[in-house]
Amino acid sequence: MGEFLIYYRSKLVGGIYDDRLLVKPVNSAISYLAKVEYSTPYKGAKEMLVVDNVDDKVYLTGLFAAMYEDLPMPKK
């Protein structure tokens, strides 16, 4: 599991793993990112997208908002 999991409007978008922001590889995130790079958060995990522009709040808010519709609802 990651050091921190990140939720946007109650949906899991990704996490911080080894000082890297990784998000789920949904189509909207792939389209939003300028550079598409995959990485695994830990051994045996599925690949996720690496987000490089972590200091830009507007960029991150836009990314998470774009991803929202593609993400599954939380399990009850």
C-alpha positions as CSV (number, residue, x, y, z in Angstrom):
1,M,0.0,0.0,0.0
2,G,1.1,3.5,-0.6
3,E,2.4,6.0,1.8
4,F,-0.7,8.1,1.2
5,L,-3.9,7.5,-0.8
6,I,-5.5,10.4,-2.6
7,Y,-9.2,10.8,-3.0
8,Y,-11.1,13.4,-5.0
9,R,-14.8,13.8,-4.2
10,S,-14.8,10.4,-2.4
11,K,-13.2,8.5,-5.3
12,L,-9.7,7.1,-5.2
13,V,-7.6,8.8,-7.8
14,G,-4.1,7.5,-6.8
15,G,-1.5,7.8,-4.2
16,I,2.0,8.9,-3.2
17,Y,4.4,6.1,-3.5
18,D,8.2,6.5,-2.8
19,D,7.9,10.3,-3.3
20,R,6.0,9.9,-6.6
21,L,2.4,10.9,-7.4
22,L,0.8,8.0,-9.3
23,V,-2.8,8.0,-10.5
24,K,-5.1,5.4,-12.0
25,P,-4.6,4.9,-15.7
26,V,-8.1,5.8,-16.8
27,N,-8.6,7.2,-20.4
28,S,-9.2,10.8,-19.2
29,A,-6.0,10.9,-17.2
30,I,-4.0,9.5,-20.2
31,S,-5.5,12.2,-22.4
32,Y,-4.9,15.0,-19.8
33,L,-1.2,14.3,-19.1
34,A,1.3,15.9,-21.5
35,K,3.8,13.0,-21.0
36,V,2.4,9.5,-20.4
37,E,4.7,7.4,-18.2
38,Y,3.8,4.2,-16.4
39,S,5.2,2.9,-13.1
40,T,4.3,0.3,-10.5
41,P,3.7,1.7,-7.0
42,Y,5.1,-1.5,-5.4
43,K,6.0,-5.1,-6.4
44,G,3.1,-7.0,-7.8
45,A,0.9,-3.9,-8.2
46,K,-0.8,-2.8,-11.5
47,E,0.9,0.0,-13.4
48,M,-0.2,3.5,-12.7
49,L,0.5,6.9,-14.4
50,V,3.3,9.1,-13.1
51,V,2.3,12.7,-12.6
52,D,5.3,15.1,-12.8
53,N,3.6,18.5,-12.4
54,V,2.9,18.1,-8.7
55,D,3.4,21.7,-7.6
56,D,0.7,23.2,-9.8
57,K,-2.6,23.1,-7.9
58,V,-4.7,24.2,-10.9
59,Y,-3.2,21.4,-13.0
60,L,-3.8,18.7,-10.3
61,T,-7.3,19.9,-9.7
62,G,-8.0,19.8,-13.5
63,L,-6.5,16.3,-13.7
64,F,-8.6,15.0,-10.8
65,A,-11.8,16.6,-12.2
66,A,-11.1,15.1,-15.6
67,M,-10.6,11.7,-14.1
68,Y,-13.7,11.8,-11.8
69,E,-16.3,10.3,-14.3
70,D,-14.0,7.5,-15.3
71,L,-13.3,6.3,-11.7
72,P,-15.5,3.7,-10.1
73,M,-17.8,4.6,-7.2
74,P,-16.4,3.5,-3.8
75,K,-17.3,0.1,-2.6
76,K,-19.8,0.1,0.3
